[in-house]
Each structure stands twice: as structure tokens, then as C-alpha cells.
Amino acid sequence: MDSNTYLPDVSLRGKTADGCADGCIMAHTGDNRYEESPKRIKYDRQLRLWDDHGQYALEAAHVCLINASATGTEILKSLVLPGVGAFTILDGKIVTGDDAGSNFFLDKDSIGKSRAKVATEHLLELNPDVRGEFVDETLECILQAEPKFFSKFTSVIATNVKEPTLLKLAETLWEQDVPLLVCRSYGMIGYMRLQFSDRTIIESRPENEFHDLRLDGPFPALKKFADSIDLEKLTDQEHGHVPFVVILLKYLDSWKSRNDGQMPKNMKEKNLFKAEIAKGARKKDDEENFEEACRAVNRSITTTNVPSEVREILNNPLCDNLSSESKLFWILAKALKEFVDNEGQGCLPVRGVIPDMTSDTQSYIKLQNIYKAKADEDAHIVYARVQQLLSNLAKPPNFISEHEVKVFCKNAHCLRVLHGRSIKDEYNPEKSNVQSLIADLEHEDSDIIFYVLLRAVDKFHSEYCRYPGQTNDEVESDIVKLKNCVSSLMSEWGCSPIMKDDYVHEMCRFGAAELHSVAAFIGGCAAQEVIKLITGQYVPFNNTLTYYAVTQSTSVYYL
């Protein structure tokens, strides 16, 4: 194996930054190296997305790209620029004219040279913080001679890999518990397939989440603060700066005293409640805090409970049946469940975050500190339970830090567990989700047709050792052959061929060409998914994604 290393290779041997192989990323404690540093300025925008500990995880990661195709180099470009720790390109091909025409990182002077070497050199120019190496060898040789080669990587990205080799690679990585992202640009079609075992996500960061204000059952410190404010005795200026949380609590007390202790439950009652609040404003058009209170009624006047997805996690056997082999996430989940069933009285720990609101600075800070103090108190209780669980499991007390517990509690409302499927099972008719695929095929304009077509061209390649339309003089005959491949594939799935002839003709006209515009789009999307896997933040798509450049549509399927 000819390996040429430009800079020392640092990897996590298939684990994330905290050593958590299940994708559970926790905040990196005690590391403030981004504060007041050039990196803070360089990576400012992305640090706002995934914070310091996300950046730390990214810089500790080592990804492998198989084949420096146009799509592959676009993916690495979008990982190198934000500062991935290291990358390795595995590619035994030399640069051709087709490569130079479609790949932004290759030109005519590269023709005849090692594709892995040239791409690595050019990618390293983008960011001096990144380490890179290349292996000028084919994937087939590596799988045969050194299958454990991939175990050191945080994730593996495969582009333009032929089906038999892909299946062998996917099986190898599934056994080694290394995430695999398969990417492909084929004419105007883009394709991504994400293979991973179950992934646990703490910081899923949902776009539209409700604030955890606990108005239905205010804790003692919050109630005491609200009771200390007498709206009737305030000056006009003070009245216009009371935090809307206090306003809602005041009016809720009045409402519940007249309605058997019940909060407004339906839209009619909430509208009446809003009217009461609006009536209490002294300056009808100039008290923004009362307007904020009215706007917050629908989202904030709700019963605090454990979301169904989180409840499923807490009831998962992996949570109840801990062992010395249990992963960090499930130990934390067990402690959280014990808190909910006891001190939490059916509720998750308080998050400790409040929204911006019209208020004087002193009142806002005091309210903020009240919620934060309650969040710290709840997290400390969970931490005590974590320590007891660690003792029971004969694990050291520092296996989980108190800071990690605080991060977990803050995000307890949006915990997620994704159940992945192997590509091997997807290609097995007895185990694949064929019924769902057939149901989608009943809609003639469903984008699932592009998945079928890509499977069909792979079948074509296995029979004719080339892709349809790669030679201009055989396009017409290839249309008939590809139709037969589509029919054969659908017959294996137990459904009748349902496809417009136009799609088959179009696939043959593509000639397996890799268009740079499609490669660039898929490259950006793929890099985003890899970053989600590395940082353990945000929720990656699960299973299969197709993109059709003609209509600019993307669709996700679980196959």
C-alpha cells in the first residue's frame, strides 16, 4: 500500500471527540481555547451554530473519502473550510480528461497524475489548520488486504463506488460501527445514503421549540418573585416594564381562582384570557410587555409534560437495563428517568433559559437567575443520581462530569435516538422496506423513481461492464437494455413496472456524467450531514436522500 502523508495523522479510531462511539457528543469541559483567539474570529459564524465543543469535536475528527471525484472533493472542501481535523483520500485512479472537466480541484495539468495526490494537495491549500493524507490504492485492494484500515476513522464517505464493492464496504463498516455516507452525482440526479447503527443525539436543536417557563406549576422561587410585584402599585413606567412571564402568572392566578384551578384549555378560553390581559394594560398602544404576554398565551399556557419521543427513550430497555458496557447516553437517560419519576414529579429538569422580553434590566436579570438557579438545582440532583449509577456500574466518578450532566438536562426535551439500517439489509428483498417503496412508486412523479433508476443502472453495469449511454453510438440500444433492467429490478420487488419512458431515455443521455453543479450541491449537503455526525448536534437525515436538479427537489426515504 503506497501511503503518502503530508502531515501527521491524528484520529479518534472511529469515535467522537469524547470517545463516545454511539455518536453522543458532550461539551468539552475545561477548554476555552477559542475565547479571545484567532480561531474565534476565523470560525465565528460556525461557532454560533455548534458552539466551542462542536468545533472541538470537528477538529478532533478524521474522515476518509473514497474516490476524489467531483462530488467527493466538493464534500471535503466543505469539511476542510470549517476546520475538520484530518482527512484521508483513498483513490487508486489517475486524473483523466473527464475529471479535469468536471472537478473544480483538477485541471488539464493534472491529467495522468495520481487523483488522490493532486486533490489532497489542492484541498490542503484551503485551510492550514487541517491535516491531510492520501492512499494511492483502490478500495477493492484495501478491503481485501486490510479491512480494519477504516476502523480509525470518525466517518467514511464513499463516492462513485460500484455496487458489489459498495456492499462489501458497507458490511465491513457496519461491523466496525463506523458511519458511512454514500454519495453520487449521476447527470441531473444526486443521491445520498447514510448508514449508521443507532445514533443518540443530545443537542438536536429543533427549529421551533417552546420555552420552558413552567407557568402551569411555578416553582417556589418563581412564584415568590411574581408575588413580590404588585401591578396596581407600580408607576406607569414600572408597569410597562414588568416581564411578560410575571404578567401571565398574575393573570393565571386570577383565572384559576375563578375556574376551579384550571388554566385556559381551548382557543375560546385562551382568547378570553388574552382579552383580560389586554384590558389590564394602562397605555393601550404603548405597553409592549402586555402585548408580548398576549402573544405568548398560545405557546406558553400549556401543561408541562415529557415529549413522546423523550418518553420512548426513557422507556427503552437500554435505559432500564444498564450494565458496565452501557454507553454514556443511556446512563444519563436512566438518571433523568429517575428524576422525572421522583423529584421532577413527572416533569423534566428546568432548562434555565428564558426568551428576550420587554423589561427593565434588573427584573430581567433577576428572572433569568431564578430560572438558571432552578436549572442548576435540578441538574445537580440528576448528577447525584448519575454518580450513584456509576458507582453501581463500577465506573469512576469522573466518567461523566457535572458539566456534561448540565448539557444533557438543558437538552432533555429534545433528545433523539435514530435507528439506522444497514445497506446490506436494504439490498436484501426479504429485509428491505419494499412495501414503502412500492407505495411511493404508485405516485408517478415521486422522486423515489430516481432511486430505482440508480439501482437499475448499477444492474446494467453488472451485466455490461459499463453504464448506459457512455458511448454515443449505443444510446438507443441502451434504452431497451435499461428498460429491461428496470423491469427485472421491479420484478424482484414484487411490483409491476411503473415508469415514464422519458426517465429511462434521460438516464441513457446522462451517460453517467458527473455535472459539477450537481456535485457541488450534493457536496455541500453531504458535508452538512457529516458535521452533524461528528458534532452530535442537529438531526441527520435517516437512510436515503434523492435530489433532482431539473425540479430542484429533494426527498428522504427510509429503505
C-alpha positions in Angstrom: 0.0 0.0 0.0 1.5 3.3 -1.1 0.6 5.9 1.6 1.9 9.4 1.3 1.3 11.6 4.4 1.6 15.4 4.2 1.2 16.0 7.9 0.9 13.7 11.0 -2.2 11.7 11.1 -4.3 12.2 14.2 -7.5 10.2 14.5 -10.1 9.1 17.1 -10.2 5.5 15.9 -13.9 5.6 15.0 -15.0 7.5 18.0 -16.2 11.1 18.5 -14.3 13.7 20.4 -15.3 12.4 23.9 -14.6 8.8 22.9 -18.4 8.1 22.6 -18.7 5.6 19.7 -22.5 5.9 19.7 -22.4 9.5 18.4 -23.3 11.0 21.8 -21.3 14.3 21.9 -20.9 16.1 25.2 -19.5 19.5 25.8 -15.7 19.6 26.0 -15.1 20.7 29.5 -12.4 23.0 30.7 -11.3 24.1 27.2 -11.7 27.8 26.5 -9.1 27.9 23.7 -11.5 29.6 21.3 -12.1 32.6 23.6 -10.0 35.6 22.6 -8.1 33.6 20.0 -7.6 34.0 16.2 -9.8 30.9 15.8 -12.7 32.6 17.4 -12.6 35.2 14.6 -11.9 32.7 11.9 -14.7 30.3 12.8 -17.1 32.8 14.4 -20.1 32.0 12.3 -19.9 28.3 12.7 -19.2 28.5 16.4 -22.6 30.2 16.7 -24.1 27.1 15.1 -22.4 24.3 17.1 -20.5 26.1 19.8 -17.0 25.5 21.1 -17.5 21.8 21.9 -18.9 21.2 18.4 -15.8 22.8 16.9 -13.6 20.8 19.2 -15.3 17.6 18.0 -14.8 18.7 14.4 -11.1 19.4 14.9 -10.6 16.1 16.6 -12.3 14.1 13.7 -10.6 12.2 11.0 -12.7 11.4 7.9 -11.9 9.2 4.9 -13.0 10.0 1.4 -13.1 7.1 -1.1 -12.6 8.4 -4.6 -11.6 12.1 -5.3 -14.5 12.5 -7.8 -16.1 15.9 -8.3 -18.6 15.1 -5.7 -16.0 13.7 -3.3 -13.8 16.8 -3.4 -16.7 19.1 -3.0 -17.6 17.2 0.2 -14.1 17.5 1.5 -13.9 21.2 0.6 -17.0 21.9 2.8 -15.3 19.9 5.6 -11.8 21.4 5.2 -13.0 25.0 5.3 -14.8 24.8 8.7 -11.7 23.0 10.1 -12.1 19.2 10.2 -9.1 17.8 12.0 -7.8 15.4 9.3 -8.8 13.7 6.1 -7.5 10.7 4.1 -8.3 10.3 0.4 -8.3 6.7 -0.8 -8.2 6.6 -4.6 -6.1 4.5 -7.0 -7.1 6.2 -10.2 -5.2 8.8 -12.3 -6.7 12.1 -13.5 -8.5 11.9 -16.8 -9.9 14.5 -19.2 -13.4 13.9 -17.8 -12.0 14.6 -14.3 -10.5 17.8 -15.3 -13.7 18.9 -17.0 -16.0 18.3 -14.0 -13.8 18.5 -10.9 -13.0 22.0 -9.6 -9.8 20.8 -7.9 -8.3 19.2 -11.0 -7.2 20.8 -14.3 -5.5 19.7 -17.6 -2.1 19.9 -15.9 -3.3 17.2 -13.5 -4.1 14.7 -16.3 -2.1 11.5 -15.9 -1.2 12.2 -12.2 -2.5 10.5 -9.1 -6.0 11.8 -8.5 -5.7 11.3 -4.7 -2.4 13.1 -4.6 -3.4 16.2 -6.6 -6.8 16.5 -4.8 -5.1 16.3 -1.4 -2.5 19.0 -2.3 -5.2 21.4 -3.5 -7.6 20.8 -0.6 -4.9 21.4 1.9 -4.3 24.9 0.5 -7.8 25.9 1.7 -7.1 25.6 5.4 -3.6 25.3 7.1 -5.3 24.0 10.3 -6.2 20.8 8.5 -4.1 17.7 8.2 -4.4 15.5 5.1 -3.0 12.4 3.5 -3.7 10.2 0.5 -3.5 6.5 -0.2 -2.9 5.8 -3.9 -4.7 2.4 -3.9 -8.0 1.0 -4.9 -10.8 0.3 -2.5 -11.0 -3.3 -3.6 -7.4 -3.9 -2.7 -7.8 -2.2 0.8 -10.9 -4.3 1.6 -9.0 -7.5 0.7 -5.6 -6.7 2.2 -6.5 -4.5 5.2 -10.2 -4.4 6.1 -9.5 -2.8 9.5 -8.0 0.2 7.7 -11.3 2.0 8.2 -11.7 1.5 11.9 -9.6 4.6 12.8 -12.0 7.0 11.0 -14.7 9.1 12.6 -16.7 8.6 9.4 -16.2 7.3 5.8 -17.5 9.0 2.7 -17.8 6.9 -0.5 -18.4 8.4 -3.9 -18.9 6.6 -7.2 -18.3 3.1 -5.8 -19.6 0.2 -7.9 -22.4 -1.8 -6.3 -20.6 -5.1 -5.4 -17.7 -3.2 -3.8 -20.1 -0.8 -2.0 -21.9 -3.7 -0.4 -18.7 -5.2 0.8 -17.5 -1.8 2.2 -20.9 -1.2 3.9 -20.9 -4.6 5.6 -17.3 -4.0 6.8 -18.1 -0.6 8.2 -21.4 -1.8 9.8 -19.4 -4.5 11.7 -16.8 -1.9 12.8 -19.6 0.6 13.8 -18.1 3.4 11.6 -20.7 5.7 9.9 -20.8 5.5 6.1 -22.1 8.2 3.8 -22.6 7.1 0.2 -22.8 9.9 -2.3 -23.4 10.0 -6.0 -23.9 12.5 -8.8 -25.3 11.0 -12.0 -26.3 13.5 -14.6 -29.1 15.7 -13.1 -29.6 13.2 -10.2 -28.0 13.4 -6.8 -28.1 10.6 -4.2 -27.0 10.1 -0.6 -27.3 7.1 1.6 -26.4 7.3 5.3 -25.6 4.1 7.1 -25.1 4.0 10.9 -26.1 1.9 13.8 -28.4 3.6 16.3 -27.4 7.2 16.9 -28.1 9.1 20.1 -28.4 12.9 19.9 -28.4 15.2 22.8 -28.3 18.6 21.1 -30.9 18.1 18.3 -31.6 21.8 18.3 -35.1 21.8 16.9 -36.1 24.9 14.9 -39.4 25.7 16.7 -39.3 24.8 20.3 -41.4 26.0 23.2 -39.8 27.9 26.0 -39.8 26.0 29.3 -41.5 28.7 31.6 -43.4 26.3 33.9 -46.4 28.7 34.1 -48.7 25.8 34.9 -46.8 24.9 38.0 -44.4 27.7 39.0 -41.6 26.5 41.3 -41.3 28.3 44.7 -38.6 30.9 43.7 -40.6 31.9 40.6 -43.9 32.2 42.4 -42.2 34.3 45.2 -40.8 36.7 42.6 -44.1 37.1 40.9 -45.9 37.6 44.2 -43.5 40.3 45.1 -44.7 42.5 42.3 -48.0 44.3 42.8 -49.2 45.6 39.4 -51.6 48.1 41.0 -48.9 49.9 42.9 -46.4 50.3 40.1 -45.8 53.6 38.3 -46.7 53.8 34.7 -43.1 53.4 33.7 -42.6 50.4 36.0 -45.9 48.9 34.8 -44.7 49.0 31.2 -41.5 47.1 32.1 -42.9 44.1 34.1 -41.6 40.9 32.4 -44.5 39.2 30.5 -43.8 36.0 32.5 -44.9 37.8 35.6 -47.9 39.2 33.9 -49.0 35.8 32.7 -48.6 34.3 36.2 -50.6 37.1 37.8 -53.5 36.7 35.4 -53.3 32.9 35.6 -53.8 33.1 39.4 -56.9 35.2 38.8 -58.2 32.9 36.1 -57.6 29.7 38.1 -59.3 31.2 41.2 -62.5 31.6 39.0 -62.2 28.3 37.1 -61.7 25.6 39.7 -57.9 25.8 39.5 -57.9 25.1 35.7 -55.9 27.0 33.1 -57.4 28.2 29.8 -57.7 24.9 27.8 -59.1 25.7 24.4 -58.9 28.5 21.9 -62.1 30.2 23.1 -60.8 30.3 26.7 -57.4 31.5 25.6 -58.9 34.3 23.6 -60.9 35.4 26.7 -57.7 35.2 28.7 -55.9 37.4 26.2 -58.7 39.9 26.4 -58.3 40.1 30.2 -54.6 40.7 29.8 -55.1 43.4 27.1 -57.6 45.1 29.3 -55.0 45.4 32.1 -52.6 47.5 30.0 -52.6 51.1 31.1 -51.3 52.6 27.9 -53.4 50.7 25.3 -50.9 51.2 22.4 -47.6 51.6 24.3 -47.1 48.7 26.7 -45.2 46.1 24.7 -44.9 43.8 27.7 -48.6 43.3 27.8 -48.6 42.7 24.0 -45.9 40.1 24.5 -48.0 38.5 27.2 -50.9 38.2 24.8 -48.8 36.8 22.0 -47.2 34.2 24.4 -50.5 32.8 25.6 -50.9 30.1 22.9 -47.3 28.8 23.2 -46.7 29.3 27.0 -50.0 28.5 28.6 -49.6 24.7 28.3 -49.3 21.7 30.5 -45.7 20.8 31.2 -45.0 17.2 30.3 -42.4 14.8 28.8 -42.5 14.8 25.0 -43.5 11.5 23.5 -40.1 11.0 21.8 -38.3 11.5 25.0 -40.7 9.2 26.9 -39.8 6.5 24.4 -36.2 6.9 25.2 -36.8 6.8 29.0 -38.8 3.6 28.5 -36.2 2.0 26.2 -34.7 -1.3 27.6 -31.2 0.1 27.2 -32.2 2.8 29.7 -33.7 0.4 32.3 -31.1 -2.4 31.9 -27.8 -0.8 32.5 -24.5 -2.7 32.5 -20.8 -2.0 32.6 -21.0 -1.8 28.8 -23.7 0.8 28.8 -22.9 3.9 26.8 -22.8 7.4 28.4 -26.1 8.4 26.9 -28.1 5.6 28.5 -26.6 6.2 31.9 -27.7 9.8 31.7 -31.1 8.8 30.4 -31.5 6.4 33.4 -30.7 9.2 35.8 -33.1 11.5 34.0 -35.9 8.9 34.3 -35.3 8.6 38.0 -35.5 12.4 38.4 -38.8 12.5 36.4 -40.3 9.8 38.4 -39.3 11.4 41.8 -38.1 15.0 42.3 -39.4 16.1 38.9 -42.9 14.9 39.7 -43.5 13.9 36.1 -41.5 16.8 34.5 -38.1 17.1 33.0 -35.4 19.4 34.6 -36.0 23.1 34.1 -34.0 24.3 31.1 -32.9 27.6 32.7 -33.3 29.7 29.5 -35.8 32.4 29.0 -36.7 34.4 25.9 -35.9 38.1 25.3 -38.7 40.3 26.6 -39.6 43.9 27.3 -38.4 44.5 30.8 -36.1 46.7 32.9 -32.6 45.2 33.2 -32.8 44.5 36.9 -36.1 42.5 36.7 -35.0 40.6 33.6 -31.6 39.6 35.2 -33.4 38.5 38.4 -35.9 36.4 36.5 -33.1 34.9 34.4 -31.2 34.0 37.5 -34.2 32.4 39.1 -34.7 30.0 36.1 -30.9 29.4 35.9 -30.7 28.6 39.7 -33.6 26.1 39.4 -32.0 24.5 36.3 -28.7 24.2 38.3 -30.6 22.7 41.2 -32.4 20.1 39.0 -29.1 19.2 37.2 -27.3 18.7 40.5 -30.0 16.2 41.6 -29.6 14.4 38.3 -25.8 14.5 38.7 -26.1 12.9 42.2 -28.2 10.1 40.6 -25.6 9.7 37.8 -22.9 9.3 40.5 -24.9 6.6 42.2 -25.4 4.8 38.9 -21.7 5.0 38.1 -20.9 3.5 41.5 -23.3 0.7 40.9 -21.7 0.0 37.5 -18.1 0.1 38.9 -17.2 3.1 36.8 -15.1 6.0 38.0 -16.9 9.2 39.2 -15.3 11.3 36.5 -16.7 9.1 33.8 -19.4 11.7 33.4 -18.8 15.3 34.6 -21.3 17.6 36.2 -21.0 19.9 33.2 -22.0 17.1 30.9 -25.0 16.4 33.0 -26.0 20.1 32.8 -25.8 20.0 29.0 -27.9 16.8 29.0 -30.5 18.3 31.3 -30.7 21.5 29.3 -31.4 19.5 26.1 -33.5 16.8 27.8 -36.7 17.9 26.0 -35.2 17.3 22.5 -33.2 14.1 23.0 -33.3 11.9 19.9 -32.4 8.3 19.0 -32.2 7.4 15.3 -32.5 3.7 14.3 -30.3 3.1 11.3 -30.4 0.2 8.8 -27.5 -1.4 7.1 -27.2 -1.2 3.3 -26.9 -5.0 3.3 -30.5 -5.2 4.6 -31.7 -2.6 2.2 -30.4 -4.7 -0.7 -32.0 -7.9 0.7 -35.6 -8.2 -0.6 -36.6 -10.2 2.5 -35.4 -7.4 4.9 -35.7 -4.2 2.8 -38.6 -1.8 3.3 -40.1 -2.8 -0.1 -43.7 -2.1 0.7 -43.0 1.5 1.4 -41.0 1.8 -1.8 -43.9 0.2 -3.8 -46.4 2.6 -2.2 -44.2 5.6 -3.2 -43.9 4.2 -6.8 -47.7 4.4 -7.2 -47.2 8.2 -7.5 -45.7 8.5 -10.9 -44.0 11.8 -10.1 -42.5 10.6 -6.9 -38.7 11.2 -6.6 -38.3 7.5 -5.5 -38.1 6.8 -9.2 -34.6 8.2 -9.2 -33.6 5.7 -6.6 -35.0 2.9 -8.8 -33.2 4.3 -11.8 -29.8 4.4 -10.0 -30.3 0.8 -8.9 -31.2 -0.1 -12.5 -28.0 1.5 -13.9 -26.0 -0.4 -11.4 -27.7 -3.6 -12.6 -26.9 -2.5 -16.2 -23.3 -2.1 -15.2 -23.0 -5.5 -13.6 -24.3 -7.1 -16.9 -22.5 -5.0 -19.5 -19.4 -3.6 -17.5 -20.3 0.0 -18.4 -23.1 2.4 -17.7 -25.9 3.1 -20.2 -25.1 5.8 -22.7 -21.4 6.0 -22.1 -20.8 5.5 -25.8 -22.8 7.7 -28.1 -23.4 5.1 -30.8 -25.2 2.8 -28.3 -27.6 5.2 -26.6 -30.7 3.9 -28.5 -29.9 0.2 -27.8 -29.0 1.0 -24.2 -32.6 2.4 -23.7 -34.0 -1.0 -24.3 -31.4 -2.7 -22.1 -32.0 -0.3 -19.3 -35.8 -0.8 -19.5 -35.2 -4.5 -19.1 -33.0 -3.8 -16.0 -35.8 -1.7 -14.5 -38.4 -4.4 -15.2 -36.1 -7.1 -13.7 -35.5 -5.0 -10.6 -39.2 -4.3 -10.0 -40.0 -7.9 -10.6 -37.6 -8.8 -7.7 -39.5 -6.3 -5.5 -42.8 -7.9 -6.5 -44.3 -4.9 -8.3 -45.2 -4.1 -11.9 -43.0 -1.6 -13.9 -44.4 1.9 -13.3 -42.2 4.4 -15.0 -42.4 7.0 -17.8 -40.1 6.2 -20.7 -38.8 9.7 -20.6 -36.9 8.9 -17.4 -35.2 5.9 -18.9 -34.2 7.9 -22.0 -32.9 10.6 -19.8 -30.7 8.2 -17.8 -29.1 7.0 -21.0 -28.5 10.5 -22.2 -26.7 11.3 -18.9 -24.1 8.7 -19.8 -23.0 8.5 -16.1 -21.7 12.1 -16.4 -20.8 13.9 -13.2 -22.0 17.5 -13.6 -20.2 20.0 -11.4 -23.3 22.0 -10.4 -25.0 18.8 -9.1 -21.8 17.6 -7.5 -21.4 20.9 -5.7 -24.9 20.8 -4.3 -24.6 17.2 -3.1 -21.2 18.0 -1.7 -22.5 20.8 0.4 -25.4 18.7 1.7 -23.2 15.7 2.4 -20.7 17.8 4.4 -23.5 19.1 6.5 -24.6 15.6 7.4 -21.1 14.5 8.2 -20.7 17.5 10.5 -23.9 16.5 12.3 -22.5 13.0 12.8 -19.2 14.4 14.1 -20.5 17.0 16.4 -23.6 15.0 17.6 -25.7 18.1 17.1 -28.7 18.6 14.9 -30.5 15.6 13.4 -29.1 13.9 10.2 -31.4 12.5 7.6 -32.0 8.9 8.2 -31.3 6.5 5.3 -31.8 7.8 1.7 -31.9 11.2 0.1 -32.5 11.9 -3.6 -32.1 15.2 -5.5 -33.4 16.1 -8.9 -31.7 19.1 -10.3 -34.3 19.7 -13.0 -37.1 20.5 -10.5 -34.6 21.2 -7.6 -36.5 18.8 -5.4 -35.1 16.7 -2.5 -36.8 13.7 -0.9 -35.9 11.5 2.1 -36.8 7.8 2.3 -36.3 5.1 4.8 -35.5 2.0 2.8 
